[in-house]
Amino acid sequence: MFYKLKRFLIGKPLQSNELHGQKLNNLKALAILSSDALSSVAYGPEQILLVLATISVLAFWYSIPIAIGVLVLLAVLILSYRQIIYAYPSGGGAYMVAKENLGTNYGLVAGGSLLVDYILTVAVSVSAGTDAITSAFPVLHPYTVQIAILLVALITLLNLRGLTESASILAYPVYLFVLALVIVIIVGIYQILTGHATTAAHTSIGTPVMGISFFLLLKAFSSGCSALTGVEAISNAIPNFKEPAPKNAAFTLTCMGIILAVLFSGIVFLAYWYGIAPSGKETVMSQLSASIFGRDFMYYFVQATTALILVLAANTGFSAFPLLAYNLAKDKYMPRAFTARGDRLGYSNGIITLGMASIFLIIIFKGKTESLIPLYAVGVFIPFALSQTGMIFKWLRTKPKGWGWKFSVNLLGALICYLILVIFFVTKFGQVWLSLLFVPAVVFVFHQIHRHYVAVAEQLRIDESVKVMSLEETGNLVIIPVSGITTVVEKSLLYAKSISKDAVAVYIGYSHESIEKMKRDWEAWETGVQLITVYSPYRGVIKPLGDFLEAMREKADQCGSAMTVIMPQFVTKKWWHRLLHNQSGLLIIAYLLKVKNVHITIVPYQLKK
């Protein structure tokens, strides 16, 4: 039943040689990997105006030069990540750059920050989209958390079905959003040029504003930089592109940068010209659409596509998180399970982990994740800054042809990113101080995982110069724990006698009567295997069996023999039948796994009814 349900939800398994069919073309990759960056147009301009509004609406003209500053940083990041794509075509982005050029710990800081950032991306994006849905249908407001969880589950399921299938479905809302905003910008500019938009709604650029300060402008700039979240996702997901992957990824990144620049600058300019002020009751996008179109079809079209893109921004995380987790796992800093491909050839363990972590955040914060947005931005700019710094060191070390220009681009980007981080920590310390805890915590966990894998490798490594055939063979003392005379015990005894002449059965009895009866029955059965009985006055199995095995192991060690414990185990036909039986066999096996120098063999017997 579970198998059929899985096939219905996820689809039939794909063969490994079908992997090339799961690669993304540029059109689909642009939609699925740019949804986070493009969705930020819906709230990036508003973040600038929210800071400027603390002074006066007269200060709104500063949004124009601030937007230019954001566009400069966007251009620097696009150029830098193009270089990263060609330099590190296997993906990994900031993690690979920082690890190779700055050192392992810096790489882990970048990788850990991005992993947490992708979790926040999903939680914040879905919560924002849910708010848009409940705003349109207030009757759904009490079910905000449930709706958000359902949306995350649906996006997770789509991604488990494979990259191409999820991209085919999710690309439409992304391009509809781009189309909607392009129409908003074109119609808005047309109204300005034809005089239908009043000039009294805004102050002239250059108007003196009392109380404005350089520090406040920097704060507005850093807030506006939230529009750049998700820019790095393409560099993390290069292996998802069709060949030539680096070339296609770089082209897609450039297209995303151009679209983002046009939409962001257009919305900022129109919001300034139409005199839009941020309101707690209505978003800047909603006010702008209403000013240009009125409350007609186009207004609702813009609102609907905005709500969709905010939800689907989560899909960028689902595309990039599994590949980043794969690179970390490949370097033994995350569990190996993240390197395994699922039925549909995606890294399904990464997809499921991201979905569950996002749902956990949504539940904890009850669907109100606004307080996480500054932390979300910090999680982006830490990798931004480290990747820029890493590329600076790379150019200084390798000095390829034309490196001076590349060095200048990365130096400018690094300075701006570090400046933004300083502003975040100074102006929003109460909201971002958690990053000072979770980043070191994540790096610590990475090191613990890596230390474990190194220790395991050391213990499993063998000296290949010593041939197996030259090793001295030893005897084998076989112990068979039995609970009665049954078919599965019979099978186990036959197997034991086939591998050793020294086999012993052990019975743990809770009463002297049961022990005497077991002795009589065993003698009558004539197995040819010695039975040793152990009395358990406290009705336990593990402790008396453990003491017996320890004594037998010491005996085997003295004789230079190996010791094997054969566990008879019947297997029920249906899963719920297992609930009707005690699990003493499994408990014994779990105990034996911790005992040194003891081999364990399970002899299963499948029940037919």
RAHUGI-V148582 format. One record per residue. SS is DSSP state (@ for helix, = for strand, . for the rest). Layout:
ss->(SS	SS)
This chain:
ss->(.	@	@	@	@	@	@	@	@	@	.	.	.	.	.	@	@	@	@	@	@	@	.	=	.	@	@	@	@	@	@	@	@	@	@	@	@	@	@	.	@	@	@	@	@	@	@	@	@	@	@	@	.	.	.	.	@	@	@	@	@	@	@	@	@	@	@	@	@	@	@	@	@	@	@	@	@	@	@	@	@	@	@	@	@	@	@	.	.	.	.	.	@	@	@	@	@	@	@	@	@	.	.	@	@	@	@	@	@	@	@	@	@	@	@	@	@	@	@	@	@	@	@	@	@	@	@	@	@	@	@	@	@	@	@	@	.	@	@	@	@	@	@	@	@	@	@	@	@	@	@	@	@	@	@	@	@	@	@	@	.	.	@	@	@	@	@	@	@	@	@	@	@	@	@	@	@	@	@	@	@	@	@	@	@	@	@	@	@	@	@	@	@	.	.	.	.	.	.	.	.	.	.	.	.	.	.	.	.	.	.	.	.	@	@	@	@	@	@	@	@	@	@	@	@	@	@	@	.	.	.	.	@	@	@	@	.	@	@	@	=	.	.	.	@	@	@	@	@	@	@	@	@	@	@	@	@	@	@	@	@	@	@	@	@	@	@	@	@	@	@	@	@	.	.	.	.	.	.	.	.	.	.	@	@	@	@	@	@	@	@	@	@	.	.	.	@	@	@	@	@	@	@	@	@	@	@	@	@	@	@	@	.	@	@	@	@	@	@	@	@	@	@	@	@	@	@	@	@	@	.	.	.	.	.	@	@	@	@	.	.	.	.	.	.	.	.	@	@	@	@	@	@	@	@	@	@	@	@	@	@	@	@	@	.	.	.	.	.	@	@	@	@	@	@	@	@	@	@	@	@	@	@	@	@	@	@	@	@	@	@	@	@	@	@	@	@	@	.	.	.	.	@	@	@	@	@	@	@	@	@	@	@	@	@	@	@	@	@	@	@	@	@	@	@	@	@	.	@	@	@	@	.	.	@	@	@	@	@	@	@	@	@	@	@	@	@	@	@	@	@	@	@	@	@	@	@	@	@	@	.	.	.	.	.	.	.	@	@	@	.	.	.	.	.	=	=	=	=	=	=	=	.	.	.	.	@	@	@	@	@	@	@	@	@	@	@	@	@	.	.	=	=	=	=	=	=	=	=	.	.	@	@	@	@	@	@	@	@	@	@	@	@	@	@	.	.	.	.	=	=	=	=	=	=	.	.	.	.	.	.	@	@	@	@	@	@	@	@	@	@	@	@	@	@	@	@	@	@	.	.	=	=	=	=	=	=	=	=	=	=	.	.	.	@	@	@	@	@	@	.	.	.	@	@	@	@	@	@	@	@	@	.	.	.	.	.	.	=	=	=	=	=	=	=	=	.	.	.)
